[in-house]
Amino acid sequence: MTPAARIQSVLEILERIEKSPIPMDLTIGDYMRNRRYIGSKDRSAIVEKTYDIMRHHARIHWVLGELGVGSPSPRLRLLTSLVMNEGLDKTVLLCDGSRHAPAPVVQEEREILERLPRDFSAAPVEVLCECPPNYAPSLLAYFGHDFPYELSAMIPPAQLNLRVNLAIGDVDKAASLLAEDHVATVRNRYSPWGLKVEGKAFLSLTRAFKKGLIEIQDEGSQLIALCCGARAGQQVLDYCAGAGGKTLALASAMLGDDMRPKGRIVAMDLEPARLAKAKDRCRRARISDIVELRPLSDEKNRKWLRRQKESFDCVLVDVPCSGTGTWRRNPDMRWRTYGPGIEELTSIQAEILEKVAGAVKQGGRLVYATCSLLPEENEDQIERFLARHPEFILKNLESIWPETLEVPCEGSYLRLTPRRHQSDGFFAAVMERSHSASGA
């Protein structure tokens, strides 16, 4: 493809995103699926440019707003981004109206583009760090003077982390096998199970991936699985299991002396289609023998859960949340809401905690996790739960990590951010049942 044809594809995707009710990555996937003639390098360039425009949504809207443009079209946002990065002359050359190129820049557009401010010093701090107005008060209150630094660290793309499936091989074996397929890695900063990929890589083509030796998983997500303290022979409930990422990580922690998984993991989720993906992943990772899938769409499984009084050594609830911690991967989620708002989400989170609390054994763990940065979904939620359930105590995280693991914690909470930990934004709290609710 010519550079102009790539820009035309970006424009077509932006126009689709504007009208689509689904997340940006799915819209791009649909677009590319119907254009298999687009080569891998062109796809990469198109996607990178599309994401770059979304990563600088606030800045683009601010500079156009300074010129009196209230609701800029996808085309004007694209032209503004091109001028800011490539300059006006090159932008005009790319948009020449030739075959497969965007239509020529018209006089009205040119007048706007010529007046684009180059100085962002007058822009509000929320604009400079791409923070949506509806989230700014909460994040400003939480981060304080670190707010611009923490939020700015969420603008660049996320790094690629892998978790090694210890049921198949160790971290050194995975790194060696990947190196043979020209994928360079270094060990994760905190997680003993993981590797960080250096540079770009097509992992699906590697032997390590085909063998089930590695899974793509952010390091923060791996640390949440470590919080559970799962061991061989235990009973574990992964209540909001989704497609099974943390289920697989938990199984890696439940290996016996023979390096085979032992115990039982029950994975539950509202969406059977997501659990179906977990089934395939478990088979590939050779842990199917200890994983039991129970979709919550089936009334029988909901009744079954109500009968599980103090049955599990650990219950993990990675609850539905705002996803504010994943903005590096999903920049469109800053500006568009694809599900419930915060008020409804906090209600759902509290309801989930109530549903699963009774399933935790005395001495067992209830692990609450989100990929959110917002205190109302995190610390505030836990404080309300503990006030209702004196049978649970909040564990100090420094007391639950292996001695060899040095993970910075904020008292009793795991709080991860891209700036401080080079992971997605994650929160976790570990609570232990000290006695039965009736025995308080």
C-alpha positions as CSV (number, residue, x, y, z in Angstrom):
1,M,0.0,0.0,0.0
2,T,1.1,3.6,-0.6
3,P,1.3,5.9,2.4
4,A,-1.8,7.7,1.1
5,A,-3.7,4.4,0.9
6,R,-2.8,3.7,4.5
7,I,-4.1,7.1,5.6
8,Q,-7.3,6.4,3.7
9,S,-7.7,3.1,5.7
10,V,-7.2,5.0,8.9
11,L,-9.9,7.4,8.0
12,E,-12.3,4.6,7.1
13,I,-11.6,3.0,10.5
14,L,-12.1,6.2,12.4
15,E,-15.4,6.7,10.7
16,R,-16.5,3.2,11.7
17,I,-15.4,3.8,15.3
18,E,-17.5,7.0,15.4
19,K,-20.6,5.0,14.6
20,S,-19.8,1.7,16.2
21,P,-21.2,0.6,19.6
22,I,-18.4,-1.9,20.2
23,P,-14.8,-1.3,21.4
24,M,-12.2,0.0,19.0
25,D,-10.1,-3.2,18.8
26,L,-13.2,-5.2,17.7
27,T,-14.0,-2.5,15.0
28,I,-10.5,-2.7,13.7
29,G,-10.6,-6.5,13.7
30,D,-13.8,-6.5,11.7
31,Y,-12.3,-4.0,9.2
32,M,-9.1,-6.0,8.7
33,R,-11.0,-9.4,8.5
34,N,-12.7,-8.2,5.3
35,R,-9.5,-6.9,3.8
36,R,-7.1,-9.8,3.9
37,Y,-5.2,-8.3,1.0
38,I,-3.6,-5.8,3.4
39,G,-0.1,-7.0,4.3
40,S,1.2,-7.3,7.8
41,K,3.4,-4.2,7.6
42,D,0.6,-2.1,6.3
43,R,-1.8,-3.5,8.9
44,S,0.7,-2.6,11.6
45,A,1.1,0.9,10.3
46,I,-2.6,1.5,9.9
47,V,-3.4,0.2,13.4
48,E,-0.6,2.2,15.0
49,K,-1.8,5.4,13.4
50,T,-5.4,4.8,14.4
51,Y,-4.3,4.1,18.0
52,D,-2.1,7.2,18.1
53,I,-5.0,9.4,17.2
54,M,-7.1,7.9,19.9
55,R,-4.2,8.2,22.4
56,H,-4.1,12.0,21.7
57,H,-7.9,12.5,21.6
58,A,-7.9,15.2,24.3
59,R,-5.1,17.1,22.7
60,I,-6.6,17.0,19.2
61,H,-10.0,18.2,20.5
62,W,-8.4,20.9,22.6
63,V,-6.4,22.5,19.7
64,L,-9.4,22.4,17.4
65,G,-11.6,23.8,20.2
66,E,-9.2,26.7,20.5
67,L,-10.1,27.4,16.9
68,G,-13.8,27.2,17.5
69,V,-14.3,23.7,16.1
70,G,-16.7,22.1,18.6
71,S,-17.4,18.6,17.2
72,P,-14.6,17.7,14.8
73,S,-15.3,15.0,12.2
74,P,-13.0,11.9,12.0
75,R,-11.4,13.4,8.9
76,L,-10.6,16.7,10.6
77,R,-9.1,14.8,13.6
78,L,-7.0,12.7,11.2
79,L,-5.8,15.8,9.3
80,T,-5.0,17.6,12.6
81,S,-3.0,14.6,13.8
82,L,-1.1,14.4,10.5
83,V,-0.2,18.1,10.6
84,M,0.9,17.9,14.2
85,N,3.2,15.0,13.4
86,E,4.1,15.4,9.7
87,G,3.5,19.0,8.9
88,L,1.0,20.7,6.6
89,D,2.9,20.3,3.3
90,K,3.2,16.5,3.7
91,T,-0.4,16.2,4.8
92,V,-1.6,18.0,1.7
93,L,0.6,15.7,-0.4
94,L,-0.9,12.5,1.2
95,C,-4.4,13.8,0.7
96,D,-4.4,14.4,-3.0
97,G,-7.5,12.6,-4.1
98,S,-5.7,10.1,-6.2
99,R,-6.8,6.4,-6.3
100,H,-6.9,4.9,-2.8
101,A,-5.9,8.3,-1.2
102,P,-8.1,10.6,0.9
103,A,-9.9,13.4,-0.8
104,P,-7.8,16.7,-1.3
105,V,-7.7,19.2,1.6
106,V,-10.3,21.9,0.8
107,Q,-9.8,25.6,1.6
108,E,-11.9,25.5,4.8
109,E,-9.9,22.6,6.2
110,R,-6.6,24.3,5.1
111,E,-7.5,27.5,6.9
112,I,-8.1,25.5,10.1
113,L,-4.9,23.5,9.7
114,E,-2.8,26.6,9.1
115,R,-4.0,28.1,12.4
116,L,-3.3,25.0,14.6
117,P,-1.5,26.1,17.8
118,R,1.9,24.6,18.3
119,D,2.2,25.6,22.0
120,F,0.3,23.4,24.5
121,S,1.4,25.4,27.6
122,A,-2.1,26.9,27.9
123,A,-3.8,23.5,27.9
124,P,-5.3,22.1,31.2
125,V,-3.3,19.4,32.8
126,E,-6.1,16.9,32.2
127,V,-5.7,17.6,28.4
128,L,-1.9,17.2,28.5
129,C,-2.2,13.8,30.2
130,E,-5.3,12.7,28.3
131,C,-7.5,12.3,31.4
132,P,-11.3,12.3,30.7
133,P,-13.2,15.0,32.7
134,N,-15.5,12.5,34.4
135,Y,-12.6,10.6,35.9
136,A,-10.3,13.6,36.7
137,P,-11.7,14.6,40.2
138,S,-11.3,11.0,41.5
139,L,-7.8,10.5,40.1
140,L,-6.6,14.0,41.1
141,A,-7.7,13.3,44.6
142,Y,-6.0,9.9,44.7
143,F,-2.7,10.7,43.0
144,G,-2.3,14.3,44.2
145,H,0.8,16.0,42.8
146,D,1.7,12.7,41.0
147,F,-1.4,13.0,38.9
148,P,0.2,14.3,35.6
149,Y,3.1,11.9,35.8
150,E,0.9,8.8,36.6
151,L,-1.6,9.7,33.8
152,S,1.0,10.6,31.3
153,A,2.6,7.2,31.7
154,M,-0.7,5.7,30.5
155,I,-0.5,7.3,27.1
156,P,2.2,5.2,25.4
157,P,1.4,1.6,24.3
158,A,1.8,-1.2,26.8
159,Q,4.7,-3.6,26.7
160,L,4.1,-7.3,26.0
161,N,4.4,-9.7,28.9
162,L,4.2,-13.5,28.9
163,R,3.5,-16.0,31.6
164,V,5.2,-19.4,31.4
165,N,3.1,-22.5,31.9
166,L,5.2,-24.3,34.5
167,A,3.2,-27.5,33.8
168,I,5.1,-27.7,30.5
169,G,8.4,-26.1,31.1
170,D,10.3,-23.4,33.1
171,V,11.0,-19.8,32.4
172,D,14.6,-20.5,31.1
173,K,13.3,-23.1,28.7
174,A,10.7,-20.6,27.4
175,A,13.2,-17.9,26.9
176,S,15.6,-20.2,25.1
177,L,12.9,-21.5,22.8
178,L,11.7,-18.0,22.0
179,A,15.3,-16.9,21.3
180,E,15.6,-19.7,18.8
181,D,12.6,-18.2,17.0
182,H,14.2,-14.7,17.1
183,V,12.0,-13.4,19.9
184,A,14.2,-11.6,22.5
185,T,12.9,-11.6,26.1
186,V,14.0,-10.6,29.6
187,R,12.6,-11.8,32.9
188,N,9.7,-9.9,34.4
189,R,10.5,-7.3,37.0
190,Y,8.3,-9.0,39.7
191,S,6.5,-12.1,38.6
192,P,8.6,-15.3,38.8
193,W,6.4,-16.8,36.1
194,G,7.0,-14.3,33.4
195,L,9.0,-12.8,30.6
196,K,8.9,-9.4,28.9
197,V,9.2,-9.3,25.1
198,E,11.7,-6.8,23.7
199,G,10.5,-5.3,20.4
200,K,7.7,-6.6,18.2
201,A,7.0,-10.3,17.8
202,F,4.5,-12.6,16.1
203,L,4.2,-15.0,19.0
204,S,1.6,-17.3,17.4
205,L,4.3,-18.4,15.0
206,T,6.7,-19.5,17.7
207,R,7.1,-23.1,19.0
208,A,6.8,-21.9,22.6
209,F,3.3,-20.6,21.9
210,K,2.2,-23.6,19.8
211,K,3.4,-26.0,22.6
212,G,1.3,-24.1,25.2
213,L,4.5,-23.1,27.0
214,I,3.6,-19.4,27.1
215,E,0.5,-17.3,27.4
216,I,0.2,-13.5,26.8
217,Q,-0.6,-12.0,30.2
218,D,0.3,-8.6,31.8
219,E,2.6,-8.9,34.7
220,G,0.1,-7.2,37.0
221,S,-2.5,-9.9,36.2
222,Q,0.1,-12.5,37.1
223,L,0.7,-10.8,40.5
224,I,-3.0,-10.9,41.2
225,A,-2.9,-14.7,40.7
226,L,0.1,-14.8,43.1
227,C,-1.9,-13.0,45.7
228,C,-4.2,-16.0,45.9
229,G,-1.5,-18.2,47.4
230,A,-2.9,-21.2,45.6
231,R,-1.1,-24.5,46.4
232,A,-1.3,-28.1,45.2
233,G,-4.4,-29.9,46.5
234,Q,-6.4,-26.8,47.3
235,Q,-10.0,-26.0,46.2
236,V,-10.1,-22.6,44.3
237,L,-13.0,-20.7,42.9
238,D,-12.3,-18.2,40.1
239,Y,-15.6,-16.5,40.0
240,C,-15.2,-13.9,37.2
241,A,-13.0,-16.2,35.1
242,G,-13.7,-14.7,31.7
243,A,-11.5,-16.5,29.1
244,G,-9.4,-18.1,31.8
245,G,-6.3,-16.1,32.0
246,K,-6.0,-16.1,35.7
247,T,-7.4,-19.6,35.9
248,L,-4.4,-20.8,34.0
249,A,-2.1,-18.8,36.2
250,L,-3.6,-20.3,39.3
251,A,-3.1,-23.8,37.9
252,S,0.6,-23.0,37.4
253,A,0.8,-22.4,41.2
254,M,-0.9,-25.7,42.0
255,L,1.8,-28.1,40.8
256,G,2.8,-31.0,42.9
257,D,6.3,-32.4,43.3
258,D,5.9,-34.2,40.0
259,M,5.2,-30.8,38.3
260,R,1.6,-31.8,37.5
261,P,-1.4,-29.7,38.7
262,K,-3.2,-31.1,41.7
263,G,-6.4,-29.8,43.3
264,R,-9.5,-28.3,41.9
265,I,-10.3,-24.9,40.2
266,V,-13.9,-24.0,39.5
267,A,-14.1,-21.3,36.9
268,M,-17.4,-19.4,36.6
269,D,-18.5,-16.5,34.4
270,L,-21.8,-15.0,33.1
271,E,-20.8,-15.5,29.5
272,P,-20.6,-19.2,28.3
273,A,-18.7,-18.1,25.1
274,R,-15.9,-16.8,27.2
275,L,-15.7,-19.9,29.3
276,A,-15.6,-21.9,26.1
277,K,-12.4,-20.1,25.2
278,A,-11.1,-21.0,28.6
279,K,-11.8,-24.7,27.9
280,D,-9.6,-24.7,24.8
281,R,-6.8,-22.8,26.6
282,C,-6.8,-25.2,29.6
283,R,-6.5,-28.2,27.2
284,R,-3.6,-26.6,25.4
285,A,-1.9,-25.8,28.7
286,R,-2.5,-29.4,30.0
287,I,-4.4,-28.4,33.1
288,S,-7.9,-29.5,32.1
289,D,-7.9,-32.3,34.7
290,I,-8.2,-29.8,37.6
291,V,-10.4,-27.2,36.0
292,E,-14.2,-27.3,36.2
293,L,-16.1,-24.8,34.1
294,R,-19.5,-23.6,35.4
295,P,-21.3,-20.9,33.4
296,L,-23.4,-18.6,35.6
297,S,-26.0,-18.4,32.8
298,D,-27.1,-21.9,33.9
299,E,-29.5,-21.7,37.0
300,K,-28.1,-25.1,38.1
301,N,-24.7,-23.6,38.6
302,R,-26.0,-20.6,40.5
303,K,-27.9,-23.0,42.9
304,W,-24.7,-25.0,43.2
305,L,-22.7,-21.9,44.3
306,R,-25.3,-21.2,47.0
307,R,-24.6,-24.6,48.5
308,Q,-20.9,-24.1,48.7
309,K,-20.7,-23.0,52.3
310,E,-17.1,-22.5,53.4
311,S,-15.8,-24.9,50.7
312,F,-12.9,-23.1,49.1
313,D,-9.4,-22.4,50.2
314,C,-9.4,-19.3,47.9
315,V,-12.0,-17.4,46.1
316,L,-10.8,-14.9,43.4
317,V,-13.2,-12.2,42.2
318,D,-11.7,-10.2,39.3
319,V,-14.8,-8.1,39.1
320,P,-16.3,-6.1,36.2
321,C,-14.9,-2.6,36.5
322,S,-14.3,0.7,34.6
323,G,-11.1,-0.7,33.1
324,T,-9.3,2.6,33.7
325,G,-6.1,0.7,34.4
326,T,-6.0,-0.6,30.8
327,W,-6.1,2.7,29.0
328,R,-2.7,2.0,27.4
329,R,-4.2,-1.0,25.6
330,N,-7.7,0.5,25.2
331,P,-7.4,4.2,24.7
332,D,-10.9,4.5,23.4
333,M,-12.2,3.5,26.9
334,R,-11.1,6.9,28.2
335,W,-13.8,8.6,26.1
336,R,-16.5,6.0,25.4
337,T,-18.4,3.8,27.9
338,Y,-19.3,0.3,26.5
339,G,-21.0,-1.0,29.6
340,P,-22.4,0.2,33.0
341,G,-21.3,3.5,34.6
342,I,-19.3,3.7,37.8
343,E,-22.4,3.9,40.1
344,E,-23.8,0.7,38.6
345,L,-20.5,-1.0,38.5
346,T,-19.8,-0.4,42.2
347,S,-23.2,-1.9,43.0
348,I,-22.4,-5.0,40.8
349,Q,-19.0,-5.4,42.5
350,A,-20.6,-5.3,46.0
351,E,-23.2,-7.8,44.9
352,I,-20.5,-10.2,43.7
353,L,-18.6,-10.0,46.9
354,E,-21.8,-10.9,48.8
355,K,-22.5,-13.9,46.6
356,V,-19.1,-15.5,47.0
357,A,-18.1,-14.5,50.6
358,G,-19.9,-17.5,52.1
359,A,-17.9,-20.0,49.9
360,V,-14.6,-19.1,51.7
361,K,-13.3,-21.6,54.3
362,Q,-12.2,-20.5,57.7
363,G,-8.6,-19.5,57.2
364,G,-9.2,-19.2,53.5
365,R,-8.7,-16.2,51.3
366,L,-11.1,-13.9,49.4
367,V,-9.1,-12.0,46.8
368,Y,-10.8,-9.0,45.3
369,A,-9.2,-7.5,42.1
370,T,-9.9,-4.8,39.5
371,C,-8.1,-3.3,36.5
372,S,-9.2,0.1,37.8
373,L,-7.4,3.1,39.2
374,L,-10.5,4.5,40.9
375,P,-10.7,4.4,44.7
376,E,-14.5,4.0,44.6
377,E,-14.0,0.7,42.9
378,N,-11.1,-0.3,45.0
379,E,-10.3,0.8,48.6
380,D,-13.8,2.2,49.2
381,Q,-15.4,-1.0,48.0
382,I,-13.2,-3.1,50.4
383,E,-13.9,-0.9,53.4
384,R,-17.6,-1.2,52.9
385,F,-17.4,-5.0,52.6
386,L,-15.3,-5.4,55.7
387,A,-17.7,-3.2,57.6
388,R,-20.5,-5.6,56.7
389,H,-18.4,-8.8,57.3
390,P,-16.4,-8.7,60.5
391,E,-15.6,-12.4,59.9
392,F,-13.0,-11.3,57.3
393,I,-9.7,-9.5,58.0
394,L,-7.6,-7.6,55.6
395,K,-4.2,-9.2,55.1
396,N,-1.0,-7.2,54.9
397,L,0.3,-8.1,51.4
398,E,3.9,-8.0,52.5
399,S,3.2,-11.0,54.7
400,I,1.8,-13.2,51.8
401,W,4.5,-12.8,49.1
402,P,7.3,-15.4,48.9
403,E,10.5,-14.1,50.5
404,T,12.2,-13.9,47.1
405,L,9.5,-11.6,45.7
406,E,9.9,-7.9,46.2
407,V,6.6,-6.2,45.2
408,P,5.9,-2.7,46.4
409,C,2.6,-2.6,48.2
410,E,0.6,0.2,49.7
411,G,0.0,-1.2,53.1
412,S,-2.6,-3.9,52.7
413,Y,-3.4,-3.2,49.1
414,L,-1.7,-4.1,45.8
415,R,-1.8,-0.9,43.7
416,L,0.0,-1.2,40.4
417,T,0.4,1.6,37.8
418,P,2.3,1.8,34.5
419,R,4.6,4.6,35.9
420,R,5.7,2.8,39.0
421,H,5.6,-0.9,37.9
422,Q,5.5,-0.9,34.1
423,S,2.3,-3.0,34.3
424,D,-1.3,-2.1,33.6
425,G,-3.2,-0.4,36.4
426,F,-4.4,-3.1,38.9
427,F,-5.7,-3.3,42.4
428,A,-6.0,-6.2,44.7
429,A,-7.0,-6.9,48.3
430,V,-6.5,-10.2,50.1
431,M,-9.0,-10.9,52.9
432,E,-8.9,-13.9,55.2
433,R,-11.9,-15.5,56.9
434,S,-11.1,-15.7,60.6
435,H,-14.3,-17.4,61.7
436,S,-17.8,-18.3,60.5
437,A,-20.3,-15.4,60.1
438,S,-22.5,-17.1,62.7
439,G,-19.7,-17.5,65.1
440,A,-18.7,-13.8,65.3
